[in-house]
């Protein structure tokens, strides 16, 4: 890659990470002031103070509208109409209109509720009706799409516009997915003035949790937390074989705990780690690829998971703690496997660790930033032990971070005035950074809400089930392949959370339903994590893989080669969601006791390490082709033992339906019925499950409540007993 292209990519990354770098003077002060006010508003909203003082309480929809109003205002003040130009009067005007379109919902919320979805029109003169809310809503949607184009790029805008057109022109769509079509009033009212679409669950989660987690990360970074974690990583593993690569993985893992973006994670830690990896013998591409893989992996690490954990909990309707519990084991074993990859690469290249002189002292480093661990401990203690809501926990963690930093600086500077000045500046910069980092995320989530709204208002998810069933029939392999492709395509250029929202709203119910038809019970949490993991793989996968471009810009390597290498390293992350869909124990579902858990953890870890050896073609020495095949078979046996055992000892004893009434069923065993019904689009499938121990004694189908009739050599379910099992 030529130097000029490398410089362009560097500029793109700097724009992404420091959107205000081209702003000066009064313009910069105004943007900073709005950003700081936004952060203070979010802290107030999350705090208990509105309830204590009975003042400044915000209802759900108005709070979401104010949140988006801030994001839109900042987007137009930061990103000019075309790159490289200064902000014009036109940009300022649009930012005002965008802010007003959002604030209208806050100001007239009670009237909107009273009218129950009927849009306000003002009669002018004798007969002219001015559809005031239709105009405000339309402006709001158009301005949101333009802000998305400026802050995120065209792909998400194109997808959102397609869904808006589908909502309006639904009757002209192919019969299999067609619907009556929404009127313009209904479309705009539903998308802009309701809390089902743009102001739906995703942006609600952004208001409640995501902003505060991004703010927490920004405050930690400005206080020096990012550098502390990186130094700590180098102190812990720098002397090991291929130490810088292991430090990059550990550092990115720690940063990823609180970071909401794999690209930001790549650049924050990569600036330090990639040059050191190159210095110790890694090629430009491999140094970049290790940083990309570890940074993307940071997004699957609880507690934050790129902020998607909170959206997931709201979508599925479970507690946040449940999501973290299920996501924990795959994330940990994926990280350990990445450590193993860096070790294998060091073995292949015969690399040594870093010189003692270059490695920071572990004890000294650990103690130097001990205060950074206090707010993280507060967060985890409140979330996991006290089971507080995520918004309360992160609010108190953020307050504790600000206070801990103040105490630390006062002690460090002998209680001088300078300490207060440094603390105030750090806190204000953190507030500003946190809000600016949220502009792109907030806008992307709001635009993803257009897609969620379109799916909900048109019944598209139900129709998609029919479409995909028609293509995949009851073949689960085709179904999973289609879902993976969709995740990778939609993930191109979308932030982690927006990508998850889009794919989950489209594919989650489809996967559960069609998986059920194929004879598999997929837990909803497994499906959502599956979609999330593959959406993340888009950050790595060429041709778009933004994180790979970011790493290549730092390493000076070829972005495409870096992307391919990173994809190869990330195969272990790609195999895990496929495994845990079929082996739920990997998500700690169905674990009966501590010994069972230990067996699952041990076999899963061994399985992923063997799989990693196979993909890297190296164990103690270089593996031969037949050894790679043996390793792959061993890894599948360890990761999904039931899949292999079923080939030799099938779990289910298949019965002839013609003789089913003569069969007496054992209540100690699970029983499954797969029913097929014809439809205009081919056969539809449904799986019914009778759990084991549901009945006390032996039973047959009649007891169960199913009557079967033989018609033209076909067994038909005649009727189901009312209120039966």
Residue pairs with C-beta under 8 A, 6 or more apart in sequence:
1 552
1 556
1 557
1 558
1 559
6 552
6 553
6 556
9 549
9 550
9 552
9 553
9 559
10 553
10 554
12 549
13 263
13 267
13 549
13 550
13 553
14 21
15 21
16 263
16 264
16 440
17 263
17 264
17 267
19 78
19 79
19 436
19 439
19 440
20 28
20 31
20 32
20 78
20 436
23 31
23 78
27 77
27 87
30 77
31 74
31 77
31 78
31 436
32 432
34 70
34 73
34 74
34 77
34 435
35 74
35 431
35 432
35 434
35 435
35 436
36 428
36 431
36 432
36 435
37 70
38 70
38 74
38 435
38 438
39 211
39 215
39 431
39 432
39 434
39 435
40 431
41 66
41 70
42 67
42 207
42 211
42 212
42 215
43 212
43 215
43 395
43 398
44 50
44 56
45 58
45 63
45 207
46 208
46 212
46 391
46 392
46 394
46 395
47 395
48 392
49 56
50 56
50 57
50 58
51 57
58 66
58 106
59 109
60 195
60 204
61 105
61 109
61 195
61 199
62 105
62 106
62 109
63 207
64 195
64 199
64 203
64 204
64 207
65 102
65 103
65 104
65 105
65 106
65 199
66 102
66 103
66 106
67 203
67 206
67 207
67 211
67 442
68 102
68 144
68 198
68 199
68 203
68 442
68 443
68 446
69 98
69 99
69 102
69 103
69 106
70 99
70 435
70 442
71 147
71 438
71 439
71 442
71 443
71 446
72 95
72 98
72 99
72 102
72 143
72 144
72 147
72 443
73 95
73 96
73 98
73 99
74 95
74 435
74 436
74 439
75 95
75 98
75 147
75 150
75 151
75 439
75 443
76 87
76 91
76 92
76 94
76 95
76 98
76 147
76 150
77 87
77 91
77 92
77 95
78 151
78 436
78 439
79 147
79 150
79 151
80 86
80 87
80 88
80 91
80 150
81 88
81 90
81 91
81 150
94 143
94 146
97 139
97 143
98 139
98 140
98 143
98 144
98 147
100 136
101 136
101 137
101 139
101 140
101 143
101 192
102 140
104 136
105 112
105 192
105 193
105 199
111 120
112 193
117 189
117 190
117 193
117 194
119 131
119 133
119 134
119 137
119 185
119 188
119 189
119 193
120 132
120 133
121 129
121 130
121 131
121 132
121 133
121 134
122 129
122 130
122 132
123 129
123 130
124 130
131 185
133 188
133 189
133 193
134 184
134 185
134 188
134 189
136 192
137 188
137 189
137 191
137 192
137 193
138 188
138 192
140 192
140 198
141 164
141 188
141 191
141 192
141 198
141 450
144 198
144 443
144 446
144 447
144 450
145 157
145 160
145 161
145 447
147 443
148 156
148 157
148 160
148 443
148 444
148 447
149 157
151 439
151 440
151 443
151 444
152 440
152 443
152 444
152 447
152 493
152 494
152 495
152 498
153 493
155 492
155 493
155 494
156 444
156 447
156 448
156 493
156 494
156 498
157 447
159 451
159 490
159 502
160 447
160 448
160 450
160 451
163 450
163 451
163 454
163 455
164 187
164 191
164 450
164 454
166 173
166 454
166 458
166 460
167 181
167 182
167 187
167 453
167 454
167 457
167 458
168 181
168 182
168 184
168 187
169 181
170 178
170 179
170 180
170 181
170 182
170 458
171 178
171 179
171 180
171 181
172 178
172 181
173 179
176 463
176 466
176 467
176 470
176 681
177 460
177 463
177 464
177 467
179 458
179 459
179 460
179 463
182 190
182 457
182 458
187 457
190 196
190 197
190 453
190 457
191 197
191 198
191 450
191 453
192 198
192 199
194 453
195 204
196 452
196 453
196 456
196 457
197 449
197 450
197 452
197 453
197 454
197 456
197 457
198 446
198 447
198 449
198 450
198 453
199 446
199 449
200 449
200 452
200 453
201 311
201 314
201 315
201 452
202 311
202 445
202 446
202 448
202 449
202 452
202 497
202 498
202 501
203 442
203 445
203 446
203 449
204 314
205 307
205 310
205 311
205 314
205 445
206 307
206 438
206 441
206 442
206 445
206 497
208 310
208 390
208 391
209 307
209 310
209 390
209 391
209 394
210 260
210 307
210 310
210 311
210 438
210 441
210 445
210 497
211 434
211 438
211 442
212 391
212 394
212 395
212 398
213 258
213 260
213 304
213 307
213 394
214 260
214 307
214 434
214 437
214 438
214 441
215 398
215 430
215 431
215 434
215 435
215 438
216 258
216 375
216 379
216 394
216 397
216 398
216 401
216 434
217 258
217 259
217 260
217 434
217 437
218 430
218 431
218 433
218 434
218 437
219 398
219 401
219 402
219 405
219 426
219 427
219 430
219 431
219 434
220 226
220 258
220 372
220 375
220 401
221 268
221 430
221 433
222 426
222 427
222 429
222 430
222 433
223 372
223 401
223 405
223 426
223 430
224 369
224 372
225 369
225 372
226 255
226 268
226 269
228 365
228 368
228 369
228 372
229 251
229 254
229 255
229 369
229 372
230 247
230 251
230 254
230 255
230 269
230 272
230 273
231 360
231 365
231 368
231 369
232 250
232 251
232 254
232 362
232 365
232 366
232 369
233 246
233 247
233 248
233 249
233 250
233 251
233 254
234 243
234 244
234 247
234 251
234 354
234 359
234 360
235 359
235 360
235 361
235 362
235 365
235 366
236 247
236 250
236 362
237 243
237 246
237 247
237 250
238 244
238 246
238 247
238 353
238 354
238 358
238 359
238 360
239 353
239 354
239 356
239 359
240 246
240 353
241 343
241 346
241 347
241 351
241 352
241 353
242 280
242 282
242 342
242 343
242 345
242 346
242 349
242 351
242 353
243 280
243 353
243 354
243 359
244 273
244 276
244 277
244 279
244 280
244 282
244 354
245 273
245 277
245 282
245 287
245 290
245 342
245 345
245 346
246 339
246 342
246 343
247 273
247 276
248 269
248 270
248 273
248 274
248 277
248 290
248 291
248 294
248 342
249 290
249 293
249 294
249 297
249 335
249 338
249 339
249 342
251 269
251 272
251 273
251 294
252 265
252 266
252 269
252 273
252 291
252 294
252 295
252 297
252 298
253 294
253 297
253 298
253 301
253 335
255 265
255 268
255 269
255 295
255 298
256 262
256 265
256 294
256 295
256 297
256 298
256 299
256 301
256 304
257 298
257 301
257 303
257 304
257 376
258 304
258 376
259 265
259 268
259 298
259 299
259 304
259 306
260 304
260 306
260 307
260 437
260 441
260 495
260 496
260 497
261 299
261 306
261 437
261 441
261 495
261 496
262 292
262 295
262 296
262 298
262 299
262 306
262 496
262 536
262 539
262 547
263 295
263 539
263 546
263 547
263 550
264 437
265 295
265 296
265 298
265 299
265 547
266 291
266 292
266 295
266 547
266 550
266 551
267 550
267 554
269 291
269 294
269 295
270 288
270 291
270 295
270 550
270 551
270 554
270 555
271 554
273 287
273 291
274 287
274 288
274 291
274 551
274 554
274 555
275 554
276 354
277 286
277 287
277 290
277 291
278 284
278 287
278 555
280 351
280 352
280 353
280 354
281 349
281 351
282 290
282 345
282 349
282 351
283 557
284 552
284 555
284 556
284 557
284 558
284 562
285 552
285 555
285 557
285 558
285 561
285 562
285 565
286 345
286 565
287 551
287 555
287 557
288 548
288 551
288 552
288 554
288 555
288 557
288 562
288 565
288 566
289 548
289 551
289 562
289 563
289 565
289 566
289 568
289 569
290 338
290 341
290 342
290 345
290 569
291 551
291 554
291 555
292 539
292 540
292 545
292 547
292 548
292 550
292 551
292 562
292 563
292 566
292 569
293 338
293 341
293 540
293 566
293 569
293 570
293 573
294 335
294 338
295 547
295 551
296 536
296 537
296 539
296 540
296 547
296 566
296 570
296 573
297 331
297 334
297 335
297 338
297 570
297 573
298 306
299 305
299 306
299 308
299 496
299 536
299 539
300 306
300 327
300 330
300 331
300 334
300 532
300 533
300 536
300 573
301 331
301 335
302 309
302 323
302 324
302 327
302 328
302 331
303 309
303 324
303 379
303 380
303 383
305 312
305 323
305 324
305 327
305 532
306 496
306 497
306 500
306 536
307 441
307 496
307 497
308 496
308 497
308 500
308 532
309 320
309 323
309 324
309 327
310 320
310 390
311 497
311 500
311 501
311 504
312 323
312 500
312 504
312 525
312 528
312 529
312 532
313 319
313 320
313 322
313 323
313 390
315 504
315 508
315 528
316 323
316 524
316 525
316 528
318 525
319 387
320 383
320 389
320 390
321 383
321 384
321 387
322 525
323 525
324 383
324 384
325 588
326 525
326 526
326 529
326 587
326 588
326 589
327 529
327 587
328 588
329 586
329 587
329 588
329 600
329 601
329 604
330 529
330 533
330 576
330 577
330 580
330 586
330 587
333 576
333 601
333 604
333 605
333 608
334 572
334 573
334 576
334 608
336 605
336 608
336 609
337 572
337 608
337 609
337 611
337 612
338 569
338 572
340 609
340 612
340 613
341 569
341 572
341 612
341 616
344 612
344 613
344 616
344 618
345 351
345 616
347 618
348 618
353 359
371 404
371 405
371 407
371 408
372 404
374 400
374 401
374 404
375 397
375 398
375 400
375 401
375 404
376 397
378 393
378 396
378 397
378 400
379 393
379 394
379 396
379 397
382 388
382 392
382 393
382 396
382 397
383 390
383 393
386 393
388 396
402 427
405 423
405 426
405 427
406 419
406 420
406 423
409 419
409 420
409 422
409 423
409 426
410 419
410 420
410 423
412 419
413 419
413 422
440 495
441 495
441 497
441 498
444 494
444 495
444 497
444 498
445 497
445 498
445 501
447 498
448 494
448 497
448 498
448 501
448 502
448 505
449 501
451 501
451 502
451 505
451 506
452 501
452 502
452 505
454 460
455 461
455 505
455 506
460 506
461 505
461 506
461 509
461 510
464 506
464 507
464 510
465 509
465 510
465 513
465 514
466 679
466 681
466 684
467 681
468 479
468 482
468 510
468 514
469 513
469 514
469 517
469 681
469 682
469 684
469 685
470 681
470 682
471 478
471 482
472 478
472 479
472 482
472 514
473 682
473 683
474 514
474 517
474 518
474 519
474 685
475 518
476 514
476 515
476 518
476 520
479 511
479 514
479 515
479 518
480 511
480 578
480 581
483 503
483 507
483 510
483 511
483 530
483 531
483 534
484 534
486 503
486 506
486 507
487 499
487 503
487 507
487 531
487 534
487 535
487 537
487 538
488 534
488 537
488 538
488 541
489 538
490 499
490 502
490 503
490 535
490 538
491 499
491 503
491 534
491 535
491 536
491 537
491 538
491 539
491 541
492 538
492 544
493 544
493 546
494 502
494 535
494 538
496 535
496 536
496 539
499 535
499 536
499 538
500 531
500 532
500 535
503 531
503 534
503 535
504 528
504 531
504 532
507 527
507 531
508 524
508 527
508 528
508 531
511 522
511 527
511 530
511 531
512 522
512 524
512 527
515 521
515 522
515 527
515 581
516 522
516 685
516 686
516 687
517 674
517 684
517 685
517 686
517 687
518 685
519 672
519 674
519 687
520 581
520 582
521 687
521 689
522 581
523 584
523 587
523 589
525 587
525 589
526 580
526 581
526 584
526 587
526 589
527 581
529 577
529 580
529 587
530 577
530 578
530 580
530 581
533 573
533 574
533 576
533 577
534 574
534 577
536 573
537 567
537 570
537 573
537 574
538 544
538 545
539 545
539 546
539 547
539 548
540 547
540 548
540 563
540 566
540 567
540 570
541 563
541 567
542 548
542 560
542 563
542 564
542 567
543 560
543 563
545 559
545 563
545 566
545 567
547 566
548 559
548 562
548 563
548 566
549 559
549 563
551 557
551 562
551 566
552 558
552 559
552 562
552 563
553 559
555 562
568 615
571 611
571 615
572 608
572 611
572 612
572 615
575 608
575 611
575 639
576 586
576 608
579 586
579 607
579 639
579 640
580 586
580 587
582 640
582 642
582 643
583 639
583 640
583 641
583 642
583 643
584 590
585 591
585 596
585 600
586 600
586 604
586 639
588 597
588 600
591 597
591 600
603 638
603 639
603 641
604 638
604 639
606 638
607 634
607 635
607 636
607 637
607 638
607 639
608 635
608 639
610 631
610 634
610 635
610 638
611 631
611 632
611 635
611 639
613 619
613 623
613 631
614 623
614 628
614 631
614 632
614 635
617 623
617 628
619 627
619 631
623 631
636 643
636 644
637 644
642 651
645 651
652 672
655 663
657 708
657 715
658 710
658 715
660 701
660 708
660 715
661 700
661 701
661 702
661 708
663 700
664 698
664 699
664 700
665 671
665 690
665 698
665 699
665 700
665 701
665 704
666 698
667 692
667 693
667 694
667 695
667 696
667 697
667 698
667 699
668 692
668 693
669 692
670 689
670 690
670 691
670 692
671 689
671 690
672 687
672 688
672 689
672 690
673 687
673 688
673 689
673 690
673 706
674 685
674 686
674 687
674 688
675 685
675 686
675 687
675 688
675 717
676 683
676 684
676 685
677 683
677 684
677 686
678 684
690 704
690 725
694 725
695 703
695 725
701 707
701 708
704 724
704 725
705 720
705 721
705 724
705 725
706 717
706 720
706 721
706 724
707 717
707 718
707 719
707 720
707 721
708 715
708 716
708 717
708 718
709 715
709 716
709 718
710 716
